[in-house]
Amino acid sequence: MKRTVLYDRHVALGARIVPFGGWEMPVQYAGVIAEHEAVRQRAGLFDVCHMGEVFISGPDATAYVNSIQTNNVAGMAAGQVLYSVMCDENGNALDDLLVYRLGPQSWLLIVNAGNCEKDYVWMASHTDGARVTVQNRSADFGLLALQGPKAAVIASAVITFPKELKYYHFALASFEGAEVIVSRTGYTGEDGVELMVPAEKTVALWDALMAAGKEAGIAPCGLAARDLLRIEAGYSLYGHELEADIDPLTAGLRWVVKMDHEFIGKEALEGLIPARKKIAFTLEGKNIPRQGFPLLVDGVPAGTVTSGTFSPSLQKPIGIGYIAADKGVSPGATIAVDIRGKQLPARVCKLPFINPGVFK
């Protein structure tokens, strides 16, 4: 099991540590409800150092990056970030990722922790003679996510970055003489920043942010709160809504699949009519829908839950899943979730479950 450079901080703060994607990570500190409240009302700090950082550079870098993911990056300016999906030749999702344009011939891809090595090997094996250098530099950097309505103010007390920094844009800053990439991104649905810093400065930056946010009520947050927050915001997670047998169209990510450029998997996705559709639903009571639980229409199995939790914002259980497209299920319809042999009614709704305070 790997540990991030912040492992000792997590232990000192009383975090419960669990295995996650080959890493020992904090699942919670004070508790998921308290951490959820901190992010929705104030600010929460997450250790996301386990995420992967792959740098791509060279004369053919832009064309190469365009060829390995579904979004069209050709028109991006330096300082912009895009969300995208990387597909195999069959159009199925290898991973979802963030694409940063660092310069005319320089890019950064941030990929999921459990997929990092697999992604890097796949990228390096699909250069097809392009004049590019592909480097997995994940071990060189730490990554912190500071999320919540007070996050930007807290971060600006520690590092200087433009107040007008837009959603899904980034800027370069410095901390103790080291360069920091500050991006207006995150996976909670709230305003916030993600801070990429050299590995040796990560602990000092964590400490500085915690100290700067103390009066504002900052809280260290773990994986459980991060998952809860992203489900409420309706965001997909690889291993749940995205898998090796799920294409981005089925996953409801058509908006990041741009058919105006050539990319691996495009031919498979052109004209594809998904057999399944992603749905969201709510339940009454306290029974939580979990990944893998069956979804039923008129008492007949028709799909599966991919994510589920109890929403403190709505004070009810919520879930996301896939259901057969030919069932014609739409928001407002009633389906059922099989929870340990009991078929419990669920109301289909639109995503997101709540409208959090995303900076736009």
N, C-alpha and C positions, 0 to 999 in steps of 0.2 A: 504494500500500500504506500502511495506517495503522500507527502504532507506539504502544504503550502508554507511559505516563510512565516505565516501568521499563526501557525499551529499553537505555539506557546501562548500567544495572546488569547486565543480561544479557550484554552484550558484555564488560564488565569481568570477569565471572565465567567467561568462556570458553565461553559457550553457543553451540551451533550454531543459527543462525536460519533458519527456513523460512517460506514463505508459508502462511497458514492462515485461510481465511474472510475474505480481504481484509486480513489483518494480518500483520506480520512478528513471529513468535513464537519463543520458545526451544523447540526440540524435545528437547534434552538438554544436560546440563552434563558431569558425570563419566561419564555413561553410564546407560542405562535400567535395567540390573540393579542398579547401586549406588543409584540413586534409588528404585527399587522397594523395596529392602531398607531404606532410610532411613525410608520411610513405614510399612512393615509393622513395623519394629522400634523406630523412634525418632520422627522427625518430618520432614516435607518441606514446603517452602513453594512454592506455585504462584502465578504471575501469571495471574489470570483477569479482568484489567481489560477484556478485549475483550468480556465478556458485556454484555448490554443491560439497562438499568434503566428501566422504564416506571412512572410514578406515576399513580394514578387517585384522584380525589377528587370529592366532591360529594354532595348528598342522595340520589342514586340509585346511588352507587358500588357498594354491596354487591350490589344486584340486577343491575347491569351486569356486574360481575366474574363473578357466577354464570352469566350468559348467554353468556359468551365462552369458557368452559372447562368441562371435564367433571366436575370434582370439585364437591362442594357446600360452599361456603365460609360459608354463612349462620350456622352454629353456631360459627365460629371466634372465639376471643377475641383481643384485642390481644396481640401477642407470639407468636402461633402461625404456623407455616409449613406449607404443603401442597404436595405434588408433584401436578402435573396435566398435562393435554394440551389444547391448543387445536385444534379441528377446523373444517373447512369444512362447508358444507351437506351434502356427501356423506359426512360422517363420517370423512374422511381427516385425518391429522395435519398441521397447519400447523407445530406446534412442541410441545415439552414445556417446562415452565417451573416455577418456584417461585413460590408466591403467599404474600406476607407481609401479615398484617393489622396495619397501623400504628395504626389507631384506628377509631372508629365509622363514619367516612365517608372513610377514607384507606387506600389499598392500594399495595403495591409488587409488581410482577411482574418477575422476573428471567428473561430469555429468552436463547436461544443467539445467539452473536455473529453468525454468518452469516445469521441470520433477523431480526435486530433491526429494521432499517428496514422490511422487509416486514411483520413483526408489527405494528409501530407503525401503519403505514398501514392495515392491515386492522382493527385495533382502532378507530382513529379514524373509520373509515368504517362501523362497525357500532354506533354509539351509539344510533341509531334514536330520537332525540329525548330520550334520557335526560339528566337534569341532572348531567352529569359533565364533568370536565376530564381529558383524557388527555395526559400529557406524557412525551416521550422525553428523559430527563435523563442518558443514558448518558455523555455527555462530562463531566458534573459530578463523577463518582465513580470511584474506583479500587476494585478488589475483589481480595482476597488469600485464598487457601485454605491454611490451615495444618492439615495432616493427619498422623495417627499417634498412637500411644499416649501420647506426651509432649507433644502439641500443646497441650492445654488448659493444662497447667502453664506452658509457655513463653509462651503468650498472656497468662496472668494475671500474668506478671512485667512486662508492658508496659502492659496496660490492666486495669481492674477490672471484672469482671462476675460475676454470681452463680455460685458453685460448683455449685449445684443446677440450673443451666440444663439443661433437658431436651432430648433429641433432637428435632429439628424445632421448636424454639422459638428465640426471639431476645431480646436485651436491648439497651438503649441504654447506651453507655459513652462515654468521652471520651479523646482523644489529642491532646496539645499544644493543648488548647482547642477541638478540633473534635469534633463528634459522630460516633460510630462505631456502626454496627449490627453486633452480634456474634451470629451464628447458629450453632447446633449442627447444622450441615449439612456436606455435602461429597459428592464423587462417587468416593471411593476404597474405601468400605466400612469405613474405620477411624474411630475417634474423631477429633474435630477441630472446628475452627471456620472459618467464613468471615467475613471482616471487610470491611465496606463503609465507605469513608472518603472524604471530599472529595478530589478529584483532586490538589490541591496538597499534601496530606499523605501521599500514597501512598508516595513514595520514603522519607520519614522513617520511616514505619511499617514498611516492608520492612527497612530498616537496623536498626531497633530489635528486630524479631523475630529477625533473623539473629544479632545480637549476644547477645540473651537466650538463644538456643538453641544457641550455639556449644559450650558444655560438654556439652550433652545430645546433640550429634551431629546437629544440624539440617542439612538439605541443600536447596539450591535444586533444584527439579524442573521438568521440561519436559513438553511435550505427549505424548511417547512413554510416559513413566512413567504419566501420568494415564490414557491409554488402556488400558495394560496393567492397571492397578489396577482400573479400572471393569469391564473384561471379566471379570477374576477374580471380582469381586463380583456379576456378572450384570446390570449396569445397562445400559439401552438408551442409545444415542447417536443424536441426529438426524443423518441422512445415512447411517446404517447400519441399525439396527433400526427406526427411525422415518423415514418418508419421506412425500412428498406423496401417494403412492398406497397407504399403509399406514394402516389404522385402528387405534385403541388396543386393540380387542378381539383382533385378529389378533396384535398386538404383545405380548400377554400382560399388558396393563395394565388388565384389567377392574376391578381393585380401585380404580382412580381414576376410573372411569366410574360416576357415581351417577345413576340414573334417577329420583330423587326430586325433581328440579328441572328447569326448562326451560333448555336450552342449544343453541347452534348445532350441528347435526349429530346431535342426539338421535334425530330421526325415522329417520335412516338407520341408526343403530346399534341401534335397538329390534328385537329378533328376529333380528338378523344372526347367521348361522352362518358363521364364517370358513372360507374354502376352504384357507387355509394355517395352519400352527401354528409357533410359535417353538420351536426345540429347541436344546439345548446338546450338545456332544460333545467327546471327547478322542481323540487319536491317539497311537500309539507312534512312536518315531523322532524325527527332527528336521525333517521337512517341515511348513512352516507353512501352514495354510489361510488364504487371503486373501479379502477381500470380492470377490464376484462368481464365485468358484469354484463349479462345479456340485456338488450333492449328489445321490447316486444311491441308489435302493432296488432291490435285486435286479438291479443293473446298468443300471437305467433312470433317466434324469434325472428328479428329483422335487422339486428345490428349489435353493436358492442360499445360499452363505455370506454373512453380513452383517458379521461381525467375527471375526478370528482372530489368535492370537499364541502365543508360547511362554511358558508359565507357570513362573516361577522357583519358585513355591510348590509346584507339583505335579511340576515337572521333566519336563513333556511339553507338546506342542502342544495348544491348546484352541480351540474355535470356537463361534460362535452363528450360527444361520441360520434360514431358513424352509423348510418342506417341506410337500408336499400333505397336507392333513388326512386325506384318504381312504386314505392309506398305513398308517394305524394305528401309526405309529412312536411308541414310548414308551421311557422310560429302561430301559437294559439291552439294547436292540436294537442290532444292528450294521448300519451303513450304509456308504457309501463317499464319499470326497471325491476329485474329479478335480483333481489337482495337476499341472499341466503335462503332461496326457495319461496320467498314472498314476492308477489307481483304488486309493486307499489305504483300508484298513478303518478305521472310526471307531466308537467306542462311545458311544451316546446316554446322557446323564446328566441329572441335575437341576441347576437353578441354585439358589444360586450354586455356582461351582466350589469355592470355599473358604468357610469361615465366619470372615470377618475380625472384628476387634474393634469393631464398631459400638457406640457409646454408646447405651444404651436405658434 
